[in-house]
């Protein structure tokens, strides 16, 4: 199995609480009944600022507050996404843009990160339940977080001393180096990492090193969210002038059967979820949009 690490549902994505298959919602609200991917032979399509995106049709997708399961989103702060899709021989890339006056890329007790997720059916889109799929028709989820993007951009895991430079900690047994005990350097041995319980057991949320600020997930119904053993997707987000531009890229060809089929000429679907950190979005407290039909050239 390619998707073995079970995760608590509400701790990562909760529910992509989406109603109905494509076209079942108000199609006027999404601006278009489908998202048409544009074919390109040039690279890179992983760059949100690339001029290649101008060749792709933009689809405006209306977002709604998640009001099906707790914790509910009481105050909606983002009303829509602007979505484009590009396709080359190796990747399907989706660029998502939305207005956000504040960049939220820190995690503390009362601070949450901006984030985005797309959900795609692995089997027949018309038979797939967009509410996290089912055992017969599972779904693929690709999740990007601003806090992970910051880690990738600066080249190391953000630690407590960066948030609170005046902090103090007692010495850790078995730790290497000296105060302030940089996480990326001082906790290399198994004995030292016993104090990082989530990292020691391989929790994907507690990774100390990330090449890409995204994670690939798999769901077969409510409560079944799991992390892929093989993480092949890519992503990049840029915040500037009160706007996020995020590209998430799914490999078109992979041995992982938990990935969607993205052959040329295929019609599939994408659903969306968005978290606004400064609006206290976390877990199920988020924005969402149902399946939109995607046509691959």
C-alpha positions as CSV (number, residue, x, y, z in Angstrom):
1,X,0.0,0.0,0.0
2,X,1.2,3.5,-0.8
3,X,-0.8,5.3,1.8
4,X,-0.2,3.7,5.2
5,X,0.4,6.4,7.8
6,X,-3.0,7.1,9.3
7,X,-3.5,10.7,10.5
8,X,-6.2,12.2,12.8
9,X,-8.7,13.6,10.4
10,X,-9.4,16.9,12.2
11,X,-5.8,17.6,12.9
12,X,-4.8,17.9,9.2
13,X,-7.6,18.5,6.7
14,X,-10.7,17.3,8.7
15,X,-13.2,17.0,5.9
16,X,-13.1,18.5,2.5
17,X,-16.8,18.9,3.2
18,X,-17.9,19.1,-0.4
19,X,-21.5,18.5,-1.6
20,X,-22.3,16.7,-4.9
21,X,-20.4,15.8,-8.0
22,X,-19.4,18.4,-10.6
23,X,-22.2,20.5,-11.9
24,X,-24.4,19.7,-8.9
25,X,-23.9,23.2,-7.4
26,X,-24.6,26.6,-8.8
27,X,-22.4,26.8,-11.8
28,X,-22.9,30.5,-12.1
29,X,-21.1,30.8,-8.7
30,X,-17.9,29.1,-10.0
31,X,-17.7,31.4,-13.1
32,X,-17.3,28.4,-15.4
33,X,-18.7,24.8,-15.5
34,X,-15.2,23.5,-16.1
35,X,-11.5,24.2,-15.8
36,X,-9.6,23.7,-19.1
37,X,-5.9,22.9,-18.8
38,X,-3.6,24.5,-21.3
39,X,-0.8,22.4,-22.9
40,X,2.7,23.8,-22.7
41,X,6.0,22.5,-23.9
42,X,8.0,25.0,-21.9
43,X,9.2,24.9,-18.3
44,X,8.9,25.6,-15.5
45,X,5.2,25.5,-14.8
46,X,6.0,25.3,-11.1
47,X,6.6,29.0,-10.8
48,X,3.5,31.0,-9.9
49,X,4.9,34.1,-11.6
50,X,5.7,32.4,-14.9
51,X,4.3,34.1,-18.0
52,X,3.2,30.6,-19.2
53,X,0.2,30.9,-16.9
54,X,-1.2,33.7,-19.2
55,X,-2.0,31.0,-21.8
56,X,-4.3,29.2,-19.4
57,X,-8.0,30.0,-19.0
58,X,-8.8,31.5,-15.6
59,X,-11.8,30.0,-13.7
60,X,-13.3,31.9,-10.8
61,X,-14.4,29.4,-8.1
62,X,-16.7,30.7,-5.4
63,X,-15.9,29.6,-1.8
64,X,-18.3,28.9,1.0
65,X,-17.8,28.6,4.7
66,X,-17.6,25.0,6.0
67,X,-20.8,24.5,8.0
68,X,-21.3,20.7,8.0
69,X,-19.0,19.4,10.8
70,X,-17.4,21.0,13.8
71,X,-15.4,23.2,14.1
72,X,-17.6,25.3,11.8
73,X,-16.4,28.4,10.0
74,X,-18.6,31.2,11.3
75,X,-17.0,34.2,9.5
76,X,-16.0,33.9,5.9
77,X,-13.0,36.0,4.9
78,X,-12.2,34.7,1.4
79,X,-15.0,34.6,-1.2
80,X,-13.3,33.1,-4.3
81,X,-10.3,31.5,-5.9
82,X,-8.9,32.3,-9.3
83,X,-7.7,29.0,-10.8
84,X,-5.7,28.1,-13.9
85,X,-4.3,24.7,-15.0
86,X,-1.2,23.9,-17.2
87,X,-0.2,20.5,-18.5
88,X,3.2,19.3,-19.8
89,X,4.5,15.8,-20.4
90,X,5.3,15.2,-16.8
91,X,3.0,17.4,-14.6
92,X,-0.5,18.7,-14.2
93,X,0.0,22.0,-12.4
94,X,-2.8,24.1,-10.8
95,X,-2.3,27.7,-9.9
96,X,-4.6,29.1,-7.2
97,X,-4.8,32.8,-6.4
98,X,-6.7,34.6,-3.7
99,X,-6.7,37.9,-1.9
100,X,-5.3,37.8,1.6
101,X,-4.2,41.0,3.3
102,X,-2.0,39.2,5.8
103,X,0.6,36.5,5.3
104,X,0.2,33.8,8.0
105,X,3.1,31.5,8.1
106,X,3.6,30.9,11.8
107,X,2.2,28.2,14.1
108,X,1.7,29.0,17.8
109,X,-1.0,28.4,20.4
110,X,-3.2,31.1,19.0
111,X,-1.8,31.5,15.5
112,X,-2.6,29.4,12.4
113,X,-1.2,29.1,8.9
114,X,-2.6,29.9,5.6
115,X,-3.2,26.8,3.5
116,X,-4.8,25.4,0.4
117,X,-5.8,21.9,-0.7
118,X,-7.1,20.3,-3.9
119,X,-9.0,17.0,-4.0
120,X,-9.2,14.7,-7.1
121,X,-11.0,11.4,-7.7
122,X,-8.8,8.4,-8.3
123,X,-11.5,6.5,-10.1
124,X,-14.7,7.6,-11.9
125,X,-15.4,11.3,-11.1
126,X,-19.1,10.8,-11.5
127,X,-19.2,8.0,-8.9
128,X,-16.8,9.6,-6.4
129,X,-18.2,11.2,-3.3
130,X,-16.5,14.5,-2.9
131,X,-16.9,14.3,0.9
132,X,-13.6,12.5,1.2
133,X,-14.5,9.7,-1.2
134,X,-15.3,6.1,-0.3
135,X,-13.6,2.7,-0.1
136,X,-14.8,1.9,-3.7
137,X,-14.0,5.4,-5.0
138,X,-11.2,7.0,-3.0
139,X,-9.8,10.5,-3.5
140,X,-6.3,12.0,-3.7
141,X,-5.6,15.2,-1.8
142,X,-2.7,17.6,-2.3
143,X,-2.2,20.0,0.7
144,X,0.0,23.1,0.8
145,X,0.8,25.2,3.9
146,X,2.4,28.7,4.2
147,X,4.3,27.6,7.2
148,X,6.0,24.8,5.2
149,X,6.6,27.2,2.4
150,X,8.6,29.4,4.8
151,X,10.6,26.5,6.0
152,X,11.5,25.6,2.4
153,X,12.3,29.2,1.5
154,X,14.7,29.8,4.5
155,X,16.2,26.3,4.3
156,X,15.4,25.1,7.8
157,X,12.6,24.2,10.2
158,X,11.3,27.3,12.0
159,X,12.0,26.9,15.7
160,X,10.9,28.5,19.0
161,X,14.0,30.7,19.2
162,X,13.0,32.4,15.9
163,X,9.5,33.2,17.3
164,X,10.8,34.1,20.8
165,X,14.5,35.1,20.8
166,X,14.6,35.6,24.5
167,X,13.4,32.1,25.4
168,X,15.2,29.8,27.8
169,X,15.3,26.0,27.9
170,X,16.9,23.6,30.3
171,X,19.6,21.4,28.8
172,X,18.5,18.2,26.9
173,X,20.3,14.9,27.6
174,X,22.1,13.5,24.6
175,X,21.7,16.8,22.6
176,X,24.6,18.0,20.5
177,X,26.0,21.5,20.5
178,X,24.9,24.1,22.9
179,X,22.1,26.6,23.7
180,X,19.9,27.6,21.8
181,X,19.9,24.0,20.5
182,X,19.0,24.4,16.8
183,X,16.5,21.7,15.9
184,X,18.0,21.0,12.5
185,X,21.5,20.5,14.0
186,X,21.3,19.5,17.7
187,X,18.8,16.6,17.6
188,X,20.4,14.1,15.1
189,X,20.7,11.0,17.3
190,X,17.9,8.7,18.2
191,X,18.4,9.4,21.8
192,X,18.1,13.1,21.3
193,X,15.0,12.7,19.2
194,X,13.2,10.8,21.9
195,X,12.1,14.3,23.1
196,X,10.4,14.8,19.7
197,X,7.9,12.1,20.0
198,X,6.0,12.9,16.7
199,X,9.2,13.1,14.7
200,X,10.5,9.8,16.3
201,X,7.5,7.8,15.2
202,X,7.5,9.3,11.7
203,X,4.5,11.6,11.9
204,X,4.6,13.4,8.5
205,X,3.4,16.6,10.0
206,X,6.5,16.7,12.3
207,X,9.1,16.5,9.5
208,X,12.3,18.5,10.3
209,X,13.3,18.7,6.6
210,X,11.1,19.4,3.6
211,X,12.0,19.6,0.0
212,X,8.5,20.8,-1.0
213,X,5.8,22.6,1.0
214,X,3.1,20.1,0.1
215,X,1.9,16.7,1.2
216,X,0.1,14.0,-0.7
217,X,-2.9,12.4,1.1
218,X,-5.4,9.6,0.4
219,X,-8.9,9.2,1.8
220,X,-11.5,6.5,1.5
221,X,-14.4,8.2,3.4
222,X,-14.8,10.2,6.6
223,X,-12.0,9.6,9.2
224,X,-9.8,7.7,6.7
225,X,-7.2,10.4,5.8
226,X,-3.7,8.9,5.3
227,X,-0.3,10.1,4.2
228,X,1.3,8.6,1.1
229,X,4.5,6.7,1.6
230,X,5.9,8.2,-1.6
231,X,5.7,12.0,-1.8
232,X,6.2,12.9,-5.5
233,X,4.2,16.2,-5.8
234,X,5.6,19.6,-5.9
235,X,4.5,23.1,-5.0
236,X,5.4,26.7,-4.5
237,X,3.6,29.7,-3.0
238,X,4.3,33.4,-3.2
239,X,2.6,36.1,-1.2
240,X,2.9,39.7,-2.3
241,X,0.8,42.8,-2.5
242,X,-2.0,41.2,-0.5
243,X,-2.4,38.1,-2.7
244,X,-1.3,34.5,-2.5
245,X,-0.3,32.7,-5.7
246,X,0.3,29.0,-5.1
247,X,1.1,26.3,-7.7
248,X,0.6,22.7,-6.8
249,X,1.8,20.1,-9.3
250,X,0.7,16.5,-9.6
251,X,2.9,13.9,-11.5
252,X,1.1,12.6,-14.5
253,X,2.9,9.2,-14.5
254,X,3.7,7.4,-11.3
255,X,3.8,3.8,-10.0
256,X,1.7,4.9,-7.0
257,X,-1.8,3.6,-7.6
258,X,-3.1,6.0,-5.0
259,X,-2.5,8.9,-7.5
260,X,-5.1,10.0,-10.0
261,X,-4.9,9.0,-13.7
262,X,-3.9,12.1,-15.7
263,X,-3.6,10.9,-19.3
264,X,-4.2,13.2,-22.2
265,X,-7.9,13.5,-23.1
266,X,-9.1,12.6,-19.7
267,X,-11.9,14.5,-18.0
268,X,-11.5,14.6,-14.2
269,X,-12.5,16.9,-11.4
270,X,-11.0,19.1,-8.7
271,X,-12.5,20.3,-5.4
272,X,-10.9,23.0,-3.2
273,X,-10.4,23.9,0.5
274,X,-8.7,27.0,1.9
275,X,-7.6,28.1,5.3
276,X,-7.1,31.8,6.3
277,X,-4.8,31.7,9.3
278,X,-5.5,35.2,10.6
279,X,-9.2,34.4,10.6
280,X,-8.5,31.5,13.0
281,X,-9.0,28.9,10.3
282,X,-7.8,25.5,11.4
283,X,-9.0,21.9,10.9
284,X,-12.6,21.9,9.7
285,X,-12.9,25.7,10.2
286,X,-12.2,26.5,6.6
287,X,-13.6,27.6,3.2
288,X,-14.5,25.1,0.5
289,X,-15.8,24.6,-3.0
290,X,-17.3,21.5,-4.7
291,X,-16.0,19.5,-7.7
292,X,-15.2,21.5,-10.9
293,X,-14.8,19.5,-14.1
294,X,-11.2,19.5,-15.4
295,X,-10.5,18.8,-19.1
296,X,-7.0,17.7,-20.0
297,X,-5.9,18.4,-23.6
